[in-house]
Amino acid sequence: MSKIFHEDMEQIVSDSNIPWDEMKGSTTLVTGATGLIGSVIVRALSEANRRRSLGIRVLAFGRDRGKAKKLFENSGIEFFRHNILDQLRVDGPVDYIFHCAAVTKSAEMASNPVGVAETNLRGTSNILDLAGKKRVRSMVYLSSMEIYGDTDPALPYVTEDILGFIDLKSPRSCYPESKRMCENLCCCHFAQFGTPVKIVRLAQTFGAGTPGDDPRVFAQFARSSVLGENIVLHTDGNSYSNFCYISDAVRGLFIVLLKGKNAEAYNISNPDASMTIRRMAELVAEELSGGKVSVVVDKPPDLSRYGYAPDVNRRLSIEKIEMLGWRPKYGIAEMYRRMIADWVESDMRFKE
């Protein structure tokens, strides 16, 4: 655990807005536990056990046993290798669930749209069935800001009750449209069975704990800065995106789990860290590399294979989750600095 990651864990576990004592002696299940969000949730639970003596039984479900061993070794976490498309069988009670498992690679959304939609829909249905059978106290479904589609660019902020256009003829729409259906499934399970599920629409999230080989654009920009290479854009970078630091996001997830309203959706984002992809690339080149690298646009002839989402101009409102006591801490430049510092300390490839 790097110094930066250790600080992030401290900020999560010490957050006075999270009623940690409610989780004492509980069993908490996390799907997608070896992914970025899921792994930080699991490690935060382990740290909360250590610092607060909560005695939480943590069940981590994922597909990569080797990665789980590296992330969770000697942490008291129970890891289960599992494909979310299969029904979960868990011995004993389950009190809380974070459902984080999903396909997040844009290229796969373009190359395997049927598989992406099926993973979202059947996987979420399986988790909701388990939540109902176990009569959980609370569950959080991790959705995406992509469910908003193409909203009115004249809106200053997009609140949780606004939905825009999604092109159903585009295979790339497999992701946002299936996420929309999963949100509806959550609401249906609450209405029909009383399953206490909450929904979080998460902005693009990164920071300490992000793998050094993450294929998403924010990580590509950071690697270029560290290695002194020009930042290459495959588009004009005009799409406006929303971002949030990883520990800020995870604090929000715990707050929604324990204080949120059932069958309601909450945006988690940092409005002060949101900008166009082009502006983010320029910020990394100018502020983080000291102008040693440039931003270059190189559009490939077949852009569709990359699976990029369509250009949008939306700014997420966070008023709803602010009412629960949550506020983001880190802006975009500090997000990058902390992620890169974590890489330098923990990954020899980024040391001079």
Secondary structure, DSSP 8 states (H G I E B T S, - for coil): --HHHHHHHHHHHT-TTS-GGGGTT-EEEEESTTSHHHHHHHHHHHHHHHHH----EEEEEES-HHHHHHHHTTTT-EEEE--TTS----SS---EEEE------HHHHHH-HHHHHHHHHHHHHHHHHHHHHHT-SEEEEEEEGGGG-B--TT-SSB-TT---B--TTSGGGHHHHHHHHHHHHHHHHHHHH---EEEEEE-EEESTT--TT--SHHHHHHHHHHHT--EEESS----EE-EEEHHHHHHHHHHHHHH--TT-EEEE--GGG-EEHHHHHHHIIIIISTTSS-EEE---S-GGGGT-----B--B--HHHHTTT------HHHHHHHHHHHHHHH-GGG--
